[in-house]
Amino acid sequence: MKRILSVVFLLFIGLSTQAQDAKKAKELLDEVSAKVKSYTNIVIDFKYSINNPAERINQESNGNVALEGNLYHLNFMGVTKIFDGKKVYTIVPEDEEITIENFDASDDKAITPNKMLTFFNTGYKFAWDITQNVKGRQIQYIKLIPNSTKDTRKEILVGIDTQTKHIYNVIEVGKNGSKTTLTVNSFKTNQPLSKNHFTFTKSKYPNYYINKLD
């Protein structure tokens, strides 16, 4: 009987600790979200890497994105994407082609550039993970486990600078063994962006083929 009581006690302590850790994780993520929403705009330079041993893929790319509310202007892998609040414009200079499509507001699960700093607010279980020292910065990792069993990701690790409450990196681990990492190289806020920064100007691309999707 004593042994059974000890096991039950340890199980209770373990569950209680997990609940406390999940609460801490959620509170830290809430602080990150509140900080993001407090800025007029955010400009980020980032590095994106993908590693998939099974398919022998190991690539790195750099990019930058400007965010203002739900608007964004992204430059990544030679492609520019602009969202003006109504339509998404994908500009591919190599092909001299522009695709224009309506924004699908019903697709809440899609992680678009304007959600890259707040995507974790719904759809995940939270867990407090390791802390790392990165060049003098304390990075606290929060582990996210997708609620949906159909999600191809096994887990996501969100690294947060404990001093600034800014995201340092996001690591996605796939069920197929792949790993993608987005690392923030610079994080600037309240920048003097032009009023047309999130506007598509057709006259800048006179010879481009425009593909409009309904």
Contacts in CASP RR format, 6 or more apart in sequence:
PFRMAT RR
TARGET T0000
AUTHOR 0000-0000-0000
METHOD contacts of the structure
MODEL  1
MKRILSVVFLLFIGLSTQAQDAKKAKELLDEVSAKVKSYTNIVIDFKYSI
NNPAERINQESNGNVALEGNLYHLNFMGVTKIFDGKKVYTIVPEDEEITI
ENFDASDDKAITPNKMLTFFNTGYKFAWDITQNVKGRQIQYIKLIPNSTK
DTRKEILVGIDTQTKHIYNVIEVGKNGSKTTLTVNSFKTNQPLSKNHFTF
TKSKYPNYYINKLD
18 127 0 8 1.000
21 127 0 8 1.000
21 128 0 8 1.000
22 125 0 8 1.000
22 126 0 8 1.000
22 127 0 8 1.000
22 128 0 8 1.000
24 128 0 8 1.000
25 126 0 8 1.000
25 127 0 8 1.000
25 128 0 8 1.000
25 142 0 8 1.000
25 143 0 8 1.000
26 126 0 8 1.000
28 140 0 8 1.000
28 142 0 8 1.000
28 160 0 8 1.000
28 165 0 8 1.000
29 120 0 8 1.000
29 121 0 8 1.000
29 126 0 8 1.000
29 142 0 8 1.000
29 158 0 8 1.000
29 160 0 8 1.000
31 165 0 8 1.000
32 117 0 8 1.000
32 118 0 8 1.000
32 160 0 8 1.000
32 165 0 8 1.000
32 166 0 8 1.000
32 167 0 8 1.000
33 117 0 8 1.000
33 118 0 8 1.000
33 121 0 8 1.000
35 164 0 8 1.000
35 165 0 8 1.000
35 166 0 8 1.000
36 42 0 8 1.000
36 117 0 8 1.000
36 118 0 8 1.000
39 189 0 8 1.000
39 190 0 8 1.000
40 68 0 8 1.000
40 189 0 8 1.000
40 190 0 8 1.000
41 66 0 8 1.000
41 67 0 8 1.000
41 68 0 8 1.000
41 69 0 8 1.000
41 189 0 8 1.000
41 190 0 8 1.000
41 191 0 8 1.000
41 193 0 8 1.000
42 66 0 8 1.000
42 67 0 8 1.000
42 68 0 8 1.000
42 117 0 8 1.000
42 187 0 8 1.000
42 188 0 8 1.000
42 189 0 8 1.000
43 64 0 8 1.000
43 65 0 8 1.000
43 66 0 8 1.000
43 67 0 8 1.000
43 186 0 8 1.000
43 188 0 8 1.000
43 189 0 8 1.000
43 191 0 8 1.000
43 193 0 8 1.000
44 64 0 8 1.000
44 65 0 8 1.000
44 66 0 8 1.000
44 67 0 8 1.000
44 184 0 8 1.000
44 186 0 8 1.000
44 187 0 8 1.000
44 188 0 8 1.000
45 62 0 8 1.000
45 63 0 8 1.000
45 64 0 8 1.000
45 184 0 8 1.000
45 185 0 8 1.000
45 186 0 8 1.000
46 62 0 8 1.000
46 63 0 8 1.000
46 64 0 8 1.000
46 65 0 8 1.000
46 182 0 8 1.000
46 183 0 8 1.000
46 184 0 8 1.000
46 185 0 8 1.000
47 60 0 8 1.000
47 61 0 8 1.000
47 62 0 8 1.000
47 63 0 8 1.000
47 181 0 8 1.000
47 182 0 8 1.000
47 183 0 8 1.000
47 185 0 8 1.000
48 60 0 8 1.000
48 61 0 8 1.000
48 62 0 8 1.000
48 63 0 8 1.000
48 76 0 8 1.000
48 180 0 8 1.000
48 181 0 8 1.000
48 182 0 8 1.000
48 183 0 8 1.000
49 58 0 8 1.000
49 59 0 8 1.000
49 60 0 8 1.000
49 61 0 8 1.000
49 180 0 8 1.000
49 181 0 8 1.000
49 183 0 8 1.000
50 57 0 8 1.000
50 58 0 8 1.000
50 59 0 8 1.000
50 178 0 8 1.000
50 179 0 8 1.000
50 180 0 8 1.000
50 181 0 8 1.000
51 57 0 8 1.000
51 58 0 8 1.000
51 178 0 8 1.000
51 179 0 8 1.000
51 180 0 8 1.000
52 58 0 8 1.000
52 176 0 8 1.000
52 177 0 8 1.000
52 178 0 8 1.000
52 179 0 8 1.000
53 177 0 8 1.000
54 176 0 8 1.000
54 177 0 8 1.000
54 178 0 8 1.000
55 178 0 8 1.000
57 178 0 8 1.000
61 76 0 8 1.000
61 77 0 8 1.000
62 185 0 8 1.000
63 74 0 8 1.000
63 75 0 8 1.000
63 76 0 8 1.000
63 77 0 8 1.000
64 74 0 8 1.000
64 75 0 8 1.000
64 76 0 8 1.000
65 72 0 8 1.000
65 73 0 8 1.000
65 74 0 8 1.000
65 75 0 8 1.000
65 76 0 8 1.000
65 113 0 8 1.000
65 116 0 8 1.000
66 72 0 8 1.000
66 73 0 8 1.000
66 74 0 8 1.000
66 191 0 8 1.000
66 193 0 8 1.000
66 197 0 8 1.000
66 198 0 8 1.000
67 113 0 8 1.000
67 114 0 8 1.000
67 116 0 8 1.000
67 117 0 8 1.000
68 193 0 8 1.000
68 197 0 8 1.000
68 198 0 8 1.000
69 114 0 8 1.000
70 83 0 8 1.000
70 85 0 8 1.000
70 114 0 8 1.000
71 83 0 8 1.000
71 84 0 8 1.000
71 85 0 8 1.000
71 114 0 8 1.000
71 198 0 8 1.000
72 81 0 8 1.000
72 82 0 8 1.000
72 83 0 8 1.000
72 112 0 8 1.000
72 113 0 8 1.000
72 114 0 8 1.000
72 198 0 8 1.000
73 80 0 8 1.000
73 81 0 8 1.000
73 82 0 8 1.000
73 83 0 8 1.000
73 197 0 8 1.000
73 198 0 8 1.000
74 80 0 8 1.000
74 81 0 8 1.000
74 82 0 8 1.000
74 113 0 8 1.000
78 92 0 8 1.000
78 93 0 8 1.000
78 94 0 8 1.000
79 90 0 8 1.000
79 91 0 8 1.000
79 92 0 8 1.000
80 89 0 8 1.000
80 90 0 8 1.000
80 91 0 8 1.000
80 93 0 8 1.000
81 88 0 8 1.000
81 89 0 8 1.000
81 90 0 8 1.000
81 91 0 8 1.000
81 113 0 8 1.000
82 88 0 8 1.000
82 89 0 8 1.000
82 91 0 8 1.000
82 198 0 8 1.000
82 199 0 8 1.000
82 200 0 8 1.000
83 89 0 8 1.000
83 103 0 8 1.000
83 112 0 8 1.000
83 113 0 8 1.000
83 114 0 8 1.000
83 198 0 8 1.000
84 198 0 8 1.000
84 199 0 8 1.000
84 200 0 8 1.000
85 103 0 8 1.000
85 198 0 8 1.000
86 102 0 8 1.000
86 103 0 8 1.000
87 100 0 8 1.000
87 101 0 8 1.000
87 102 0 8 1.000
87 103 0 8 1.000
87 200 0 8 1.000
88 100 0 8 1.000
88 101 0 8 1.000
88 102 0 8 1.000
88 103 0 8 1.000
89 98 0 8 1.000
89 99 0 8 1.000
89 100 0 8 1.000
89 200 0 8 1.000
90 98 0 8 1.000
90 99 0 8 1.000
90 100 0 8 1.000
90 101 0 8 1.000
91 97 0 8 1.000
91 98 0 8 1.000
91 205 0 8 1.000
91 208 0 8 1.000
92 98 0 8 1.000
92 99 0 8 1.000
95 209 0 8 1.000
96 205 0 8 1.000
96 207 0 8 1.000
96 208 0 8 1.000
96 209 0 8 1.000
97 208 0 8 1.000
97 209 0 8 1.000
97 210 0 8 1.000
97 211 0 8 1.000
98 205 0 8 1.000
98 208 0 8 1.000
98 209 0 8 1.000
98 210 0 8 1.000
98 211 0 8 1.000
99 210 0 8 1.000
99 211 0 8 1.000
99 212 0 8 1.000
99 213 0 8 1.000
100 200 0 8 1.000
100 210 0 8 1.000
100 211 0 8 1.000
100 212 0 8 1.000
100 213 0 8 1.000
101 212 0 8 1.000
101 213 0 8 1.000
102 213 0 8 1.000
102 214 0 8 1.000
104 110 0 8 1.000
108 122 0 8 1.000
111 119 0 8 1.000
116 170 0 8 1.000
116 182 0 8 1.000
117 167 0 8 1.000
120 142 0 8 1.000
120 144 0 8 1.000
120 156 0 8 1.000
120 158 0 8 1.000
123 146 0 8 1.000
123 147 0 8 1.000
123 148 0 8 1.000
124 144 0 8 1.000
124 145 0 8 1.000
124 146 0 8 1.000
124 147 0 8 1.000
124 156 0 8 1.000
125 144 0 8 1.000
125 145 0 8 1.000
125 147 0 8 1.000
126 142 0 8 1.000
126 143 0 8 1.000
126 144 0 8 1.000
127 142 0 8 1.000
127 143 0 8 1.000
127 144 0 8 1.000
127 145 0 8 1.000
128 140 0 8 1.000
128 142 0 8 1.000
128 143 0 8 1.000
129 140 0 8 1.000
129 141 0 8 1.000
129 142 0 8 1.000
129 143 0 8 1.000
129 157 0 8 1.000
130 141 0 8 1.000
131 138 0 8 1.000
131 139 0 8 1.000
131 140 0 8 1.000
131 141 0 8 1.000
131 162 0 8 1.000
132 138 0 8 1.000
132 139 0 8 1.000
132 141 0 8 1.000
133 139 0 8 1.000
134 168 0 8 1.000
137 161 0 8 1.000
137 163 0 8 1.000
137 168 0 8 1.000
138 161 0 8 1.000
138 162 0 8 1.000
138 163 0 8 1.000
139 159 0 8 1.000
139 160 0 8 1.000
139 161 0 8 1.000
139 162 0 8 1.000
139 168 0 8 1.000
139 169 0 8 1.000
140 159 0 8 1.000
140 160 0 8 1.000
140 162 0 8 1.000
141 157 0 8 1.000
141 158 0 8 1.000
141 159 0 8 1.000
141 160 0 8 1.000
142 157 0 8 1.000
142 158 0 8 1.000
142 159 0 8 1.000
142 160 0 8 1.000
143 155 0 8 1.000
143 156 0 8 1.000
143 157 0 8 1.000
144 155 0 8 1.000
144 156 0 8 1.000
144 157 0 8 1.000
144 158 0 8 1.000
145 155 0 8 1.000
146 153 0 8 1.000
146 155 0 8 1.000
146 156 0 8 1.000
152 174 0 8 1.000
152 175 0 8 1.000
152 176 0 8 1.000
153 172 0 8 1.000
153 173 0 8 1.000
153 174 0 8 1.000
153 175 0 8 1.000
154 173 0 8 1.000
154 174 0 8 1.000
154 175 0 8 1.000
154 177 0 8 1.000
155 172 0 8 1.000
155 173 0 8 1.000
155 174 0 8 1.000
156 170 0 8 1.000
156 171 0 8 1.000
156 172 0 8 1.000
156 173 0 8 1.000
157 170 0 8 1.000
157 171 0 8 1.000
157 173 0 8 1.000
158 167 0 8 1.000
158 169 0 8 1.000
158 170 0 8 1.000
159 167 0 8 1.000
159 168 0 8 1.000
159 169 0 8 1.000
159 170 0 8 1.000
159 171 0 8 1.000
160 166 0 8 1.000
160 167 0 8 1.000
160 168 0 8 1.000
161 167 0 8 1.000
161 168 0 8 1.000
164 187 0 8 1.000
166 184 0 8 1.000
166 187 0 8 1.000
167 184 0 8 1.000
168 183 0 8 1.000
168 184 0 8 1.000
169 181 0 8 1.000
169 182 0 8 1.000
169 183 0 8 1.000
169 184 0 8 1.000
170 181 0 8 1.000
170 182 0 8 1.000
171 179 0 8 1.000
171 180 0 8 1.000
171 181 0 8 1.000
172 179 0 8 1.000
172 180 0 8 1.000
172 181 0 8 1.000
173 179 0 8 1.000
202 210 0 8 1.000
END
